[in-house]
Amino acid sequence: MVITFKGKEVELKYTFNSFRYMEEFDINDLGELDRKPFKLIGVVEHLLTGALNYSPNSIYKQVDILAYIEEEMEKEDGDIAGLLTGLVELLEKSNFFKNLQKSDKKPKKK
């Protein structure tokens, strides 16, 4: 997934480094968005912070990430819900989630 961030096209990924930035992310917040739509901003902030900061060689500041989200929300053709969908799909395809799914499928020892 690629976004235009501060005038540059930037690829988004989820890696080990991403998840270091996402320790406080509560996956249950995704399920609450239909009842608490304003959580969308925080959820996108967490997911985007991780996806942008996938490499230890380039660090994106929180203030810039929030400015990007605000800009997306204020644009007439902005699609913050589409951004969320893309980030969630990217997260689901990450090795972290693939490994979690493998561990759930292992037979339990007796």
Biopython code that builds the backbone (N, CA, C, O; Angstrom):
import numpy as np
from Bio.PDB.StructureBuilder import StructureBuilder

atoms = [
    (1, "MET", "N", (0.859, -1.176, 0.000)),
    (1, "MET", "CA", (0.000, 0.000, 0.000)),
    (1, "MET", "C", (0.899, 1.231, 0.000)),
    (1, "MET", "O", (1.902, 1.284, 0.712)),
    (2, "VAL", "N", (0.529, 2.201, -0.796)),
    (2, "VAL", "CA", (1.318, 3.424, -0.925)),
    (2, "VAL", "C", (0.402, 4.621, -0.682)),
    (2, "VAL", "O", (-0.723, 4.666, -1.180)),
    (3, "ILE", "N", (0.899, 5.595, 0.096)),
    (3, "ILE", "CA", (0.176, 6.845, 0.308)),
    (3, "ILE", "C", (1.108, 8.005, -0.045)),
    (3, "ILE", "O", (2.325, 7.838, -0.114)),
    (4, "THR", "N", (0.529, 9.164, -0.264)),
    (4, "THR", "CA", (1.324, 10.371, -0.468)),
    (4, "THR", "C", (1.382, 11.094, 0.864)),
    (4, "THR", "O", (0.379, 11.616, 1.349)),
    (5, "PHE", "N", (2.563, 11.118, 1.443)),
    (5, "PHE", "CA", (2.785, 11.681, 2.777)),
    (5, "PHE", "C", (3.802, 12.801, 2.653)),
    (5, "PHE", "O", (4.948, 12.572, 2.266)),
    (6, "LYS", "N", (3.380, 14.008, 2.982)),
    (6, "LYS", "CA", (4.242, 15.192, 2.899)),
    (6, "LYS", "C", (4.841, 15.346, 1.497)),
    (6, "LYS", "O", (6.017, 15.673, 1.336)),
    (7, "GLY", "N", (3.994, 15.099, 0.484)),
    (7, "GLY", "CA", (4.402, 15.298, -0.897)),
    (7, "GLY", "C", (5.202, 14.173, -1.516)),
    (7, "GLY", "O", (5.588, 14.262, -2.681)),
    (8, "LYS", "N", (5.464, 13.099, -0.752)),
    (8, "LYS", "CA", (6.227, 11.961, -1.277)),
    (8, "LYS", "C", (5.384, 10.701, -1.193)),
    (8, "LYS", "O", (4.602, 10.514, -0.261)),
    (9, "GLU", "N", (5.561, 9.835, -2.196)),
    (9, "GLU", "CA", (4.900, 8.537, -2.124)),
    (9, "GLU", "C", (5.677, 7.658, -1.155)),
    (9, "GLU", "O", (6.892, 7.498, -1.270)),
    (10, "VAL", "N", (4.953, 7.095, -0.204)),
    (10, "VAL", "CA", (5.567, 6.292, 0.851)),
    (10, "VAL", "C", (4.860, 4.945, 0.908)),
    (10, "VAL", "O", (3.631, 4.875, 0.930)),
    (11, "GLU", "N", (5.646, 3.886, 0.931)),
    (11, "GLU", "CA", (5.082, 2.545, 1.052)),
    (11, "GLU", "C", (4.793, 2.254, 2.521)),
    (11, "GLU", "O", (5.572, 2.612, 3.405)),
    (12, "LEU", "N", (3.685, 1.611, 2.761)),
    (12, "LEU", "CA", (3.306, 1.201, 4.114)),
    (12, "LEU", "C", (3.524, -0.299, 4.246)),
    (12, "LEU", "O", (3.207, -1.068, 3.339)),
    (13, "LYS", "N", (4.069, -0.702, 5.386)),
    (13, "LYS", "CA", (4.315, -2.117, 5.680)),
    (13, "LYS", "C", (4.159, -2.326, 7.175)),
    (13, "LYS", "O", (4.145, -1.378, 7.960)),
    (14, "TYR", "N", (4.044, -3.572, 7.540)),
    (14, "TYR", "CA", (4.094, -3.933, 8.953)),
    (14, "TYR", "C", (5.227, -4.926, 9.146)),
    (14, "TYR", "O", (5.250, -5.995, 8.538)),
    (15, "THR", "N", (6.157, -4.554, 9.998)),
    (15, "THR", "CA", (7.313, -5.390, 10.318)),
    (15, "THR", "C", (7.469, -5.438, 11.840)),
    (15, "THR", "O", (6.667, -4.871, 12.583)),
    (16, "PHE", "N", (8.505, -6.118, 12.273)),
    (16, "PHE", "CA", (8.827, -6.155, 13.699)),
    (16, "PHE", "C", (8.912, -4.741, 14.263)),
    (16, "PHE", "O", (8.390, -4.467, 15.344)),
    (17, "ASN", "N", (9.565, -3.849, 13.536)),
    (17, "ASN", "CA", (9.724, -2.473, 14.008)),
    (17, "ASN", "C", (8.362, -1.777, 14.130)),
    (17, "ASN", "O", (8.152, -0.988, 15.051)),
    (18, "SER", "N", (7.450, -2.062, 13.217)),
    (18, "SER", "CA", (6.103, -1.477, 13.270)),
    (18, "SER", "C", (5.419, -1.794, 14.591)),
    (18, "SER", "O", (4.835, -0.918, 15.229)),
    (19, "PHE", "N", (5.499, -3.043, 14.987)),
    (19, "PHE", "CA", (4.761, -3.494, 16.156)),
    (19, "PHE", "C", (5.327, -2.929, 17.453)),
    (19, "PHE", "O", (4.635, -2.895, 18.470)),
    (20, "ARG", "N", (6.555, -2.495, 17.422)),
    (20, "ARG", "CA", (7.131, -1.809, 18.586)),
    (20, "ARG", "C", (6.405, -0.483, 18.819)),
    (20, "ARG", "O", (6.301, -0.017, 19.953)),
    (21, "TYR", "N", (5.909, 0.113, 17.746)),
    (21, "TYR", "CA", (5.175, 1.374, 17.845)),
    (21, "TYR", "C", (3.697, 1.159, 18.185)),
    (21, "TYR", "O", (2.979, 2.120, 18.460)),
    (22, "MET", "N", (3.250, -0.074, 18.166)),
    (22, "MET", "CA", (1.821, -0.356, 18.303)),
    (22, "MET", "C", (1.472, -1.090, 19.591)),
    (22, "MET", "O", (0.390, -1.668, 19.692)),
    (23, "GLU", "N", (2.350, -1.079, 20.561)),
    (23, "GLU", "CA", (2.116, -1.817, 21.805)),
    (23, "GLU", "C", (0.796, -1.475, 22.471)),
    (23, "GLU", "O", (0.141, -2.352, 23.034)),
    (24, "GLU", "N", (0.402, -0.226, 22.414)),
    (24, "GLU", "CA", (-0.808, 0.226, 23.107)),
    (24, "GLU", "C", (-2.077, 0.078, 22.272)),
    (24, "GLU", "O", (-3.165, 0.414, 22.737)),
    (25, "PHE", "N", (-1.948, -0.418, 21.054)),
    (25, "PHE", "CA", (-3.111, -0.565, 20.183)),
    (25, "PHE", "C", (-4.010, -1.684, 20.691)),
    (25, "PHE", "O", (-3.552, -2.798, 20.946)),
    (26, "ASP", "N", (-5.286, -1.376, 20.832)),
    (26, "ASP", "CA", (-6.277, -2.351, 21.281)),
    (26, "ASP", "C", (-7.091, -2.798, 20.074)),
    (26, "ASP", "O", (-7.900, -2.035, 19.548)),
    (27, "ILE", "N", (-6.879, -4.019, 19.642)),
    (27, "ILE", "CA", (-7.538, -4.552, 18.452)),
    (27, "ILE", "C", (-9.064, -4.537, 18.609)),
    (27, "ILE", "O", (-9.789, -4.506, 17.615)),
    (28, "ASN", "N", (-9.548, -4.558, 19.848)),
    (28, "ASN", "CA", (-10.992, -4.520, 20.091)),
    (28, "ASN", "C", (-11.623, -3.204, 19.646)),
    (28, "ASN", "O", (-12.830, -3.143, 19.410)),
    (29, "ASP", "N", (-10.815, -2.151, 19.531)),
    (29, "ASP", "CA", (-11.341, -0.864, 19.075)),
    (29, "ASP", "C", (-11.921, -0.960, 17.663)),
    (29, "ASP", "O", (-12.842, -0.221, 17.315)),
    (30, "LEU", "N", (-11.382, -1.871, 16.856)),
    (30, "LEU", "CA", (-11.922, -2.049, 15.500)),
    (30, "LEU", "C", (-13.386, -2.469, 15.533)),
    (30, "LEU", "O", (-14.186, -2.022, 14.711)),
    (31, "GLY", "N", (-13.727, -3.323, 16.477)),
    (31, "GLY", "CA", (-15.092, -3.814, 16.589)),
    (31, "GLY", "C", (-16.062, -2.795, 17.162)),
    (31, "GLY", "O", (-17.276, -2.968, 17.064)),
    (32, "GLU", "N", (-15.537, -1.739, 17.755)),
    (32, "GLU", "CA", (-16.394, -0.717, 18.363)),
    (32, "GLU", "C", (-16.687, 0.453, 17.427)),
    (32, "GLU", "O", (-17.474, 1.334, 17.771)),
    (33, "LEU", "N", (-16.070, 0.471, 16.259)),
    (33, "LEU", "CA", (-16.210, 1.626, 15.371)),
    (33, "LEU", "C", (-17.638, 1.877, 14.914)),
    (33, "LEU", "O", (-18.008, 3.021, 14.648)),
    (34, "ASP", "N", (-18.445, 0.824, 14.821)),
    (34, "ASP", "CA", (-19.831, 1.028, 14.396)),
    (34, "ASP", "C", (-20.640, 1.759, 15.476)),
    (34, "ASP", "O", (-21.595, 2.470, 15.163)),
    (35, "ARG", "N", (-20.257, 1.584, 16.738)),
    (35, "ARG", "CA", (-20.959, 2.255, 17.842)),
    (35, "ARG", "C", (-20.259, 3.525, 18.295)),
    (35, "ARG", "O", (-20.896, 4.435, 18.825)),
    (36, "LYS", "N", (-18.947, 3.588, 18.088)),
    (36, "LYS", "CA", (-18.147, 4.733, 18.521)),
    (36, "LYS", "C", (-17.299, 5.219, 17.345)),
    (36, "LYS", "O", (-16.090, 4.986, 17.308)),
    (37, "PRO", "N", (-17.929, 5.887, 16.395)),
    (37, "PRO", "CA", (-17.236, 6.251, 15.153)),
    (37, "PRO", "C", (-16.044, 7.193, 15.340)),
    (37, "PRO", "O", (-15.156, 7.235, 14.489)),
    (38, "PHE", "N", (-16.013, 7.944, 16.435)),
    (38, "PHE", "CA", (-14.910, 8.877, 16.623)),
    (38, "PHE", "C", (-13.619, 8.182, 17.041)),
    (38, "PHE", "O", (-12.553, 8.798, 17.061)),
    (39, "LYS", "N", (-13.719, 6.901, 17.373)),
    (39, "LYS", "CA", (-12.508, 6.120, 17.645)),
    (39, "LYS", "C", (-11.700, 5.894, 16.373)),
    (39, "LYS", "O", (-10.532, 5.509, 16.423)),
    (40, "LEU", "N", (-12.337, 6.139, 15.239)),
    (40, "LEU", "CA", (-11.676, 5.958, 13.952)),
    (40, "LEU", "C", (-10.352, 6.701, 13.897)),
    (40, "LEU", "O", (-9.364, 6.173, 13.387)),
    (41, "ILE", "N", (-10.322, 7.909, 14.413)),
    (41, "ILE", "CA", (-9.104, 8.724, 14.362)),
    (41, "ILE", "C", (-7.973, 8.039, 15.117)),
    (41, "ILE", "O", (-6.863, 7.929, 14.597)),
    (42, "GLY", "N", (-8.239, 7.581, 16.328)),
    (42, "GLY", "CA", (-7.212, 6.911, 17.127)),
    (42, "GLY", "C", (-6.755, 5.598, 16.524)),
    (42, "GLY", "O", (-5.570, 5.268, 16.549)),
    (43, "VAL", "N", (-7.705, 4.851, 15.982)),
    (43, "VAL", "CA", (-7.376, 3.563, 15.365)),
    (43, "VAL", "C", (-6.475, 3.784, 14.152)),
    (43, "VAL", "O", (-5.451, 3.118, 14.001)),
    (44, "VAL", "N", (-6.864, 4.722, 13.290)),
    (44, "VAL", "CA", (-6.055, 5.015, 12.108)),
    (44, "VAL", "C", (-4.684, 5.537, 12.534)),
    (44, "VAL", "O", (-3.671, 5.198, 11.922)),
    (45, "GLU", "N", (-4.652, 6.352, 13.572)),
    (45, "GLU", "CA", (-3.375, 6.871, 14.069)),
    (45, "GLU", "C", (-2.439, 5.733, 14.475)),
    (45, "GLU", "O", (-1.273, 5.724, 14.081)),
    (46, "HIS", "N", (-2.933, 4.782, 15.252)),
    (46, "HIS", "CA", (-2.103, 3.646, 15.683)),
    (46, "HIS", "C", (-1.622, 2.823, 14.495)),
    (46, "HIS", "O", (-0.438, 2.507, 14.379)),
    (47, "LEU", "N", (-2.563, 2.479, 13.611)),
    (47, "LEU", "CA", (-2.216, 1.636, 12.470)),
    (47, "LEU", "C", (-1.247, 2.337, 11.520)),
    (47, "LEU", "O", (-0.310, 1.719, 11.015)),
    (48, "LEU", "N", (-1.474, 3.620, 11.281)),
    (48, "LEU", "CA", (-0.613, 4.369, 10.376)),
    (48, "LEU", "C", (0.770, 4.585, 10.986)),
    (48, "LEU", "O", (1.772, 4.543, 10.272)),
    (49, "THR", "N", (0.836, 4.811, 12.276)),
    (49, "THR", "CA", (2.129, 4.968, 12.952)),
    (49, "THR", "C", (2.967, 3.713, 12.768)),
    (49, "THR", "O", (4.153, 3.797, 12.451)),
    (50, "GLY", "N", (2.363, 2.565, 12.962)),
    (50, "GLY", "CA", (3.096, 1.318, 12.778)),
    (50, "GLY", "C", (3.507, 1.092, 11.337)),
    (50, "GLY", "O", (4.640, 0.700, 11.061)),
    (51, "ALA", "N", (2.582, 1.341, 10.418)),
    (51, "ALA", "CA", (2.852, 1.080, 9.000)),
    (51, "ALA", "C", (3.904, 2.023, 8.428)),
    (51, "ALA", "O", (4.682, 1.620, 7.563)),
    (52, "LEU", "N", (3.942, 3.257, 8.890)),
    (52, "LEU", "CA", (4.959, 4.199, 8.412)),
    (52, "LEU", "C", (6.328, 3.915, 9.021)),
    (52, "LEU", "O", (7.354, 4.075, 8.360)),
    (53, "ASN", "N", (6.337, 3.498, 10.271)),
    (53, "ASN", "CA", (7.590, 3.285, 10.987)),
    (53, "ASN", "C", (8.050, 1.829, 10.930)),
    (53, "ASN", "O", (8.502, 1.271, 11.930)),
    (54, "TYR", "N", (7.932, 1.232, 9.765)),
    (54, "TYR", "CA", (8.316, -0.178, 9.613)),
    (54, "TYR", "C", (9.830, -0.362, 9.580)),
    (54, "TYR", "O", (10.326, -1.463, 9.817)),
    (55, "SER", "N", (10.556, 0.697, 9.290)),
    (55, "SER", "CA", (12.014, 0.610, 9.223)),
    (55, "SER", "C", (12.632, 1.476, 10.309)),
    (55, "SER", "O", (12.206, 2.614, 10.508)),
    (56, "PRO", "N", (13.631, 0.955, 11.014)),
    (56, "PRO", "CA", (14.295, 1.788, 12.020)),
    (56, "PRO", "C", (15.106, 2.926, 11.397)),
    (56, "PRO", "O", (15.578, 3.813, 12.108)),
    (57, "ASN", "N", (15.266, 2.903, 10.086)),
    (57, "ASN", "CA", (16.060, 3.929, 9.406)),
    (57, "ASN", "C", (15.273, 5.193, 9.087)),
    (57, "ASN", "O", (15.870, 6.225, 8.784)),
    (58, "SER", "N", (13.950, 5.134, 9.147)),
    (58, "SER", "CA", (13.156, 6.338, 8.904)),
    (58, "SER", "C", (12.036, 6.391, 9.933)),
    (58, "SER", "O", (11.228, 5.469, 10.045)),
    (59, "ILE", "N", (12.005, 7.479, 10.675)),
    (59, "ILE", "CA", (11.028, 7.630, 11.745)),
    (59, "ILE", "C", (10.069, 8.758, 11.402)),
    (59, "ILE", "O", (10.484, 9.866, 11.064)),
    (60, "TYR", "N", (8.787, 8.458, 11.493)),
    (60, "TYR", "CA", (7.747, 9.445, 11.234)),
    (60, "TYR", "C", (7.193, 9.916, 12.573)),
    (60, "TYR", "O", (6.804, 9.108, 13.416)),
    (61, "LYS", "N", (7.163, 11.225, 12.754)),
    (61, "LYS", "CA", (6.719, 11.820, 14.013)),
    (61, "LYS", "C", (5.203, 11.817, 14.125)),
    (61, "LYS", "O", (4.484, 11.929, 13.133)),
    (62, "GLN", "N", (4.740, 11.684, 15.360)),
    (62, "GLN", "CA", (3.311, 11.642, 15.652)),
    (62, "GLN", "C", (2.599, 12.901, 15.156)),
    (62, "GLN", "O", (1.491, 12.823, 14.625)),
    (63, "VAL", "N", (3.227, 14.040, 15.326)),
    (63, "VAL", "CA", (2.605, 15.301, 14.906)),
    (63, "VAL", "C", (2.363, 15.308, 13.396)),
    (63, "VAL", "O", (1.346, 15.828, 12.938)),
    (64, "ASP", "N", (3.280, 14.741, 12.625)),
    (64, "ASP", "CA", (3.119, 14.666, 11.171)),
    (64, "ASP", "C", (2.041, 13.657, 10.780)),
    (64, "ASP", "O", (1.290, 13.874, 9.829)),
    (65, "ILE", "N", (1.974, 12.565, 11.517)),
    (65, "ILE", "CA", (0.964, 11.538, 11.239)),
    (65, "ILE", "C", (-0.431, 12.093, 11.517)),
    (65, "ILE", "O", (-1.351, 11.881, 10.727)),
    (66, "LEU", "N", (-0.588, 12.796, 12.626)),
    (66, "LEU", "CA", (-1.885, 13.393, 12.944)),
    (66, "LEU", "C", (-2.260, 14.474, 11.930)),
    (66, "LEU", "O", (-3.430, 14.606, 11.571)),
    (67, "ALA", "N", (-1.288, 15.238, 11.474)),
    (67, "ALA", "CA", (-1.554, 16.255, 10.450)),
    (67, "ALA", "C", (-2.024, 15.595, 9.159)),
    (67, "ALA", "O", (-2.915, 16.112, 8.484)),
    (68, "TYR", "N", (-1.424, 14.449, 8.811)),
    (68, "TYR", "CA", (-1.835, 13.710, 7.613)),
    (68, "TYR", "C", (-3.284, 13.240, 7.751)),
    (68, "TYR", "O", (-4.080, 13.386, 6.824)),
    (69, "ILE", "N", (-3.619, 12.677, 8.909)),
    (69, "ILE", "CA", (-4.982, 12.181, 9.133)),
    (69, "ILE", "C", (-5.976, 13.336, 9.074)),
    (69, "ILE", "O", (-7.036, 13.214, 8.461)),
    (70, "GLU", "N", (-5.639, 14.450, 9.706)),
    (70, "GLU", "CA", (-6.530, 15.612, 9.679)),
    (70, "GLU", "C", (-6.735, 16.105, 8.246)),
    (70, "GLU", "O", (-7.852, 16.424, 7.841)),
    (71, "GLU", "N", (-5.656, 16.160, 7.501)),
    (71, "GLU", "CA", (-5.739, 16.598, 6.106)),
    (71, "GLU", "C", (-6.640, 15.661, 5.291)),
    (71, "GLU", "O", (-7.455, 16.118, 4.490)),
    (72, "GLU", "N", (-6.488, 14.357, 5.501)),
    (72, "GLU", "CA", (-7.322, 13.380, 4.789)),
    (72, "GLU", "C", (-8.796, 13.562, 5.134)),
    (72, "GLU", "O", (-9.667, 13.457, 4.270)),
    (73, "MET", "N", (-9.061, 13.835, 6.408)),
    (73, "MET", "CA", (-10.448, 13.991, 6.842)),
    (73, "MET", "C", (-11.060, 15.285, 6.320)),
    (73, "MET", "O", (-12.267, 15.344, 6.085)),
    (74, "GLU", "N", (-10.263, 16.301, 6.139)),
    (74, "GLU", "CA", (-10.770, 17.600, 5.711)),
    (74, "GLU", "C", (-10.918, 17.712, 4.199)),
    (74, "GLU", "O", (-11.653, 18.570, 3.711)),
    (75, "LYS", "N", (-10.228, 16.851, 3.453)),
    (75, "LYS", "CA", (-10.325, 16.896, 1.993)),
    (75, "LYS", "C", (-11.720, 16.502, 1.545)),
    (75, "LYS", "O", (-12.353, 15.618, 2.122)),
    (76, "GLU", "N", (-12.176, 17.167, 0.519)),
    (76, "GLU", "CA", (-13.488, 16.844, -0.027)),
    (76, "GLU", "C", (-13.524, 15.403, -0.545)),
    (76, "GLU", "O", (-14.533, 14.712, -0.405)),
    (77, "ASP", "N", (-12.430, 14.962, -1.136)),
    (77, "ASP", "CA", (-12.381, 13.597, -1.668)),
    (77, "ASP", "C", (-11.581, 12.667, -0.751)),
    (77, "ASP", "O", (-11.175, 11.582, -1.169)),
    (78, "GLY", "N", (-11.357, 13.083, 0.481)),
    (78, "GLY", "CA", (-10.614, 12.251, 1.435)),
    (78, "GLY", "C", (-11.380, 10.975, 1.747)),
    (78, "GLY", "O", (-12.610, 10.952, 1.717)),
    (79, "ASP", "N", (-10.649, 9.934, 2.040)),
    (79, "ASP", "CA", (-11.277, 8.641, 2.293)),
    (79, "ASP", "C", (-10.617, 7.984, 3.498)),
    (79, "ASP", "O", (-9.840, 7.039, 3.356)),
    (80, "ILE", "N", (-10.931, 8.489, 4.676)),
    (80, "ILE", "CA", (-10.329, 7.960, 5.901)),
    (80, "ILE", "C", (-10.794, 6.523, 6.162)),
    (80, "ILE", "O", (-10.029, 5.707, 6.674)),
    (81, "ALA", "N", (-12.043, 6.216, 5.811)),
    (81, "ALA", "CA", (-12.536, 4.843, 5.985)),
    (81, "ALA", "C", (-11.807, 3.897, 5.036)),
    (81, "ALA", "O", (-11.506, 2.762, 5.406)),
    (82, "GLY", "N", (-11.521, 4.351, 3.819)),
    (82, "GLY", "CA", (-10.750, 3.544, 2.871)),
    (82, "GLY", "C", (-9.330, 3.325, 3.356)),
    (82, "GLY", "O", (-8.762, 2.248, 3.174)),
    (83, "LEU", "N", (-8.752, 4.361, 3.981)),
    (83, "LEU", "CA", (-7.406, 4.230, 4.548)),
    (83, "LEU", "C", (-7.421, 3.174, 5.649)),
    (83, "LEU", "O", (-6.531, 2.327, 5.714)),
    (84, "LEU", "N", (-8.428, 3.227, 6.511)),
    (84, "LEU", "CA", (-8.553, 2.231, 7.578)),
    (84, "LEU", "C", (-8.656, 0.825, 7.000)),
    (84, "LEU", "O", (-7.973, -0.089, 7.463)),
    (85, "THR", "N", (-9.492, 0.652, 6.008)),
    (85, "THR", "CA", (-9.673, -0.666, 5.384)),
    (85, "THR", "C", (-8.355, -1.178, 4.819)),
    (85, "THR", "O", (-7.999, -2.340, 5.017)),
    (86, "GLY", "N", (-7.633, -0.316, 4.118)),
    (86, "GLY", "CA", (-6.343, -0.712, 3.550)),
    (86, "GLY", "C", (-5.334, -1.088, 4.616)),
    (86, "GLY", "O", (-4.588, -2.053, 4.454)),
    (87, "LEU", "N", (-5.303, -0.328, 5.714)),
    (87, "LEU", "CA", (-4.366, -0.618, 6.805)),
    (87, "LEU", "C", (-4.699, -1.933, 7.495)),
    (87, "LEU", "O", (-3.799, -2.701, 7.836)),
    (88, "VAL", "N", (-5.979, -2.195, 7.701)),
    (88, "VAL", "CA", (-6.393, -3.453, 8.336)),
    (88, "VAL", "C", (-6.039, -4.638, 7.437)),
    (88, "VAL", "O", (-5.552, -5.658, 7.924)),
    (89, "GLU", "N", (-6.279, -4.512, 6.142)),
    (89, "GLU", "CA", (-5.917, -5.589, 5.213)),
    (89, "GLU", "C", (-4.414, -5.833, 5.221)),
    (89, "GLU", "O", (-3.966, -6.980, 5.201)),
    (90, "LEU", "N", (-3.643, -4.762, 5.250)),
    (90, "LEU", "CA", (-2.186, -4.871, 5.305)),
    (90, "LEU", "C", (-1.744, -5.552, 6.598)),
    (90, "LEU", "O", (-0.838, -6.386, 6.593)),
    (91, "LEU", "N", (-2.384, -5.193, 7.690)),
    (91, "LEU", "CA", (-2.075, -5.796, 8.984)),
    (91, "LEU", "C", (-2.382, -7.290, 8.985)),
    (91, "LEU", "O", (-1.602, -8.093, 9.496)),
    (92, "GLU", "N", (-3.527, -7.654, 8.407)),
    (92, "GLU", "CA", (-3.918, -9.067, 8.353)),
    (92, "GLU", "C", (-2.949, -9.900, 7.527)),
    (92, "GLU", "O", (-2.784, -11.093, 7.781)),
    (93, "LYS", "N", (-2.307, -9.284, 6.541)),
    (93, "LYS", "CA", (-1.352, -9.992, 5.686)),
    (93, "LYS", "C", (0.056, -10.019, 6.267)),
    (93, "LYS", "O", (0.945, -10.663, 5.710)),
    (94, "SER", "N", (0.263, -9.329, 7.378)),
    (94, "SER", "CA", (1.607, -9.256, 7.972)),
    (94, "SER", "C", (2.024, -10.611, 8.539)),
    (94, "SER", "O", (1.183, -11.438, 8.890)),
    (95, "ASN", "N", (3.311, -10.817, 8.620)),
    (95, "ASN", "CA", (3.833, -12.064, 9.173)),
    (95, "ASN", "C", (3.413, -12.254, 10.624)),
    (95, "ASN", "O", (3.214, -13.384, 11.069)),
    (96, "PHE", "N", (3.279, -11.170, 11.354)),
    (96, "PHE", "CA", (2.861, -11.260, 12.747)),
    (96, "PHE", "C", (1.508, -11.965, 12.856)),
    (96, "PHE", "O", (1.353, -12.891, 13.652)),
    (97, "PHE", "N", (0.539, -11.532, 12.065)),
    (97, "PHE", "CA", (-0.787, -12.141, 12.116)),
    (97, "PHE", "C", (-0.801, -13.527, 11.490)),
    (97, "PHE", "O", (-1.548, -14.397, 11.938)),
    (98, "LYS", "N", (-0.001, -13.743, 10.476)),
    (98, "LYS", "CA", (0.090, -15.086, 9.898)),
    (98, "LYS", "C", (0.629, -16.065, 10.931)),
    (98, "LYS", "O", (0.146, -17.194, 11.032)),
    (99, "ASN", "N", (1.629, -15.637, 11.701)),
    (99, "ASN", "CA", (2.187, -16.499, 12.738)),
    (99, "ASN", "C", (1.197, -16.737, 13.870)),
    (99, "ASN", "O", (1.155, -17.830, 14.435)),
    (100, "LEU", "N", (0.403, -15.732, 14.204)),
    (100, "LEU", "CA", (-0.626, -15.919, 15.225)),
    (100, "LEU", "C", (-1.655, -16.954, 14.777)),
    (100, "LEU", "O", (-2.095, -17.784, 15.572)),
    (101, "GLN", "N", (-2.032, -16.900, 13.509)),
    (101, "GLN", "CA", (-3.005, -17.854, 12.992)),
    (101, "GLN", "C", (-2.443, -19.263, 13.019)),
    (101, "GLN", "O", (-3.176, -20.213, 13.293)),
    (102, "LYS", "N", (-1.151, -19.415, 12.739)),
    (102, "LYS", "CA", (-0.524, -20.738, 12.795)),
    (102, "LYS", "C", (-0.562, -21.279, 14.213)),
    (102, "LYS", "O", (-0.856, -22.456, 14.425)),
    (103, "SER", "N", (-0.268, -20.429, 15.183)),
    (103, "SER", "CA", (-0.238, -20.901, 16.573)),
    (103, "SER", "C", (-1.623, -21.273, 17.058)),
    (103, "SER", "O", (-1.752, -22.140, 17.923)),
    (104, "ASP", "N", (-2.667, -20.643, 16.528)),
    (104, "ASP", "CA", (-4.047, -20.996, 16.893)),
    (104, "ASP", "C", (-4.448, -22.353, 16.334)),
    (104, "ASP", "O", (-5.327, -23.008, 16.894)),
    (105, "LYS", "N", (-3.825, -22.789, 15.245)),
    (105, "LYS", "CA", (-4.207, -24.034, 14.579)),
    (105, "LYS", "C", (-3.441, -25.250, 15.106)),
    (105, "LYS", "O", (-3.768, -26.385, 14.760)),
    (106, "LYS", "N", (-2.433, -25.021, 15.933)),
    (106, "LYS", "CA", (-1.664, -26.152, 16.452)),
    (106, "LYS", "C", (-2.542, -26.985, 17.374)),
    (106, "LYS", "O", (-3.316, -26.444, 18.163)),
    (107, "PRO", "N", (-2.417, -28.311, 17.269)),
    (107, "PRO", "CA", (-3.213, -29.162, 18.166)),
    (107, "PRO", "C", (-2.736, -28.997, 19.606)),
    (107, "PRO", "O", (-1.546, -28.836, 19.877)),
    (108, "LYS", "N", (-3.693, -29.042, 20.507)),
    (108, "LYS", "CA", (-3.369, -28.902, 21.928)),
    (108, "LYS", "C", (-2.855, -30.221, 22.456)),
    (108, "LYS", "O", (-3.389, -31.287, 22.150)),
    (109, "LYS", "N", (-1.795, -30.126, 23.264)),
    (109, "LYS", "CA", (-1.228, -31.338, 23.877)),
    (109, "LYS", "C", (-2.082, -31.728, 25.079)),
    (109, "LYS", "O", (-2.621, -30.887, 25.798)),
    (110, "LYS", "N", (-2.178, -33.032, 25.261)),
    (110, "LYS", "CA", (-2.951, -33.537, 26.403)),
    (110, "LYS", "C", (-2.042, -33.979, 27.506)),
    (110, "LYS", "O", (-2.512, -34.433, 28.549)),
]
sb = StructureBuilder()
sb.init_structure("model")
sb.init_model(0)
sb.init_chain("A")
sb.init_seg("    ")
for serial, (resi, resn, name, xyz) in enumerate(atoms, 1):
    if name == "N":
        sb.init_residue(resn, " ", resi, " ")
    sb.init_atom(name, np.array(xyz, "f"), 0.0, 1.0, " ", f" {name:<3s}", serial, name[0])
structure = sb.get_structure()
